[in-house]
Amino acid sequence: MSFAESVRKRGTYILLLSSFALELLDAQAQSATPGNVSIRLVGVFAEPGPIRADAGHVIGGLRSLVDGKGKRILLWDDANGAFFQQLVLDGESDLSSATEISRDNQIVAASDNDRYVRIWEARTSRLLNAIQVKHDRMRLSPDGRVVAVGSFRGDTVTVFDVRNGKSFQVSEDDDGTSQVSSAIFDFSPDGRLLVLAQKKDRISLWDAKSGAFFKRIVVPAKSVFSLLYGIKFSPQGNLIASYSNGEANLVEIESGKPRFTFPPGMRQTNVMTFSRDGKTVATGGNDNVVRLWDVVSGKLLRSFRHSKDIIRIEFSDPAFGLMIVGENSLKARDAYLWRIETGELVEKGNVWKFSRDGKRLLKTIPETRKLGIFEISVKD
């Protein structure tokens, strides 16, 4: 069976940085939760040592955990817990939590503490490239063809081909009047486009393979002090969400025009996240409130009040209607699991992450403090 066929038959992969072992459970353990939501324990991660505080960093739907040494990347099937591959970092450097895997599970990219970006072929564990570049943020394109890096203290985004290391830089838009905010960027879902934040009120779109300029979009800014904090493509790739200190917008890529601007009243927005079907967008920030908005009409659908700043929001598969909200840190103890339709709090604390398909939940088992994989079911 080929690697690609294995992925299709067995599901997607969990990415771990450490020496974790996974014990699959035969017991059909059930955990009753409010609102007719139930979760069934199907696997447990046996933890050999403490997990670093930054272990919750996740991009692309795959789990990344870092132990005290951070010398190995382990790949697991997140459908059945089967071990697949091990990637080893040689030398004195330690892997950071900035680790990504391509959509087809073929390419893995990771940053280390010496500012190297290392790229492996997952199937063979072959190191394809080790690129030394100063950066604070690294993103692997969903198609696994290029990796982009940027720094909070710089004004240039550099894009590298993962196999041959050839690169190009983006530092200003087509008319040379606006430099980029080089740590704020995102790839389109198909990997063809790279969107970058410009100074204050602009975002620009570039061809992710050639570096050719594609389009500039002006984002409504109500204040001269507005600074873009984040930008994100919708799952369908037709919309871009942008947010700043107190302002948030959805813009249409084809027309280049805003679809709607969120009503005033929010303080600093820390995060915007689309639901997996692209029908809803969530905002969260320093006013401690998560707001869900209809993407077509801009109508406020529901609010969820918290006690601390909101820094992450994640949706389950739409069939389950669940949402994870993280407060103030990336630690599981500061995360909440909500049922969206009813507004019920399903669980407080212990919650880590949904699987890539959104149908399973990674959470801490309170009795043992180990990490478990749980299947989700919801009754109407």
Secondary structure as UniProt FT lines:
FT   HELIX           3..10
FT   STRAND          13..17
FT   STRAND          21..24
FT   STRAND          30..32
FT   TURN            35..36
FT   STRAND          37..46
FT   TURN            53..56
FT   TURN            60..61
FT   STRAND          72..77
FT   TURN            78..80
FT   STRAND          83..88
FT   STRAND          95..101
FT   TURN            103..104
FT   STRAND          107..112
FT   TURN            113..114
FT   STRAND          116..121
FT   TURN            122..125
FT   STRAND          126..132
FT   STRAND          137..140
FT   TURN            142..143
FT   STRAND          146..150
FT   TURN            152..153
FT   STRAND          157..161
FT   TURN            162..164
FT   STRAND          167..170
FT   TURN            174..175
FT   STRAND          179..187
FT   TURN            189..190
FT   STRAND          193..198
FT   STRAND          202..207
FT   TURN            208..210
FT   STRAND          213..218
FT   TURN            224..225
FT   STRAND          228..233
FT   TURN            235..236
FT   STRAND          239..245
FT   STRAND          248..252
FT   TURN            253..255
FT   STRAND          258..261
FT   TURN            264..265
FT   STRAND          268..274
FT   TURN            276..277
FT   STRAND          280..285
FT   TURN            286..287
FT   STRAND          289..294
FT   TURN            295..297
FT   STRAND          300..305
FT   STRAND          310..315
FT   TURN            318..320
FT   STRAND          322..327
FT   HELIX           332..334
FT   STRAND          335..339
FT   TURN            340..343
FT   STRAND          344..348
FT   STRAND          351..354
FT   TURN            356..357
FT   STRAND          360..365
FT   TURN            366..369
FT   STRAND          370..378
//
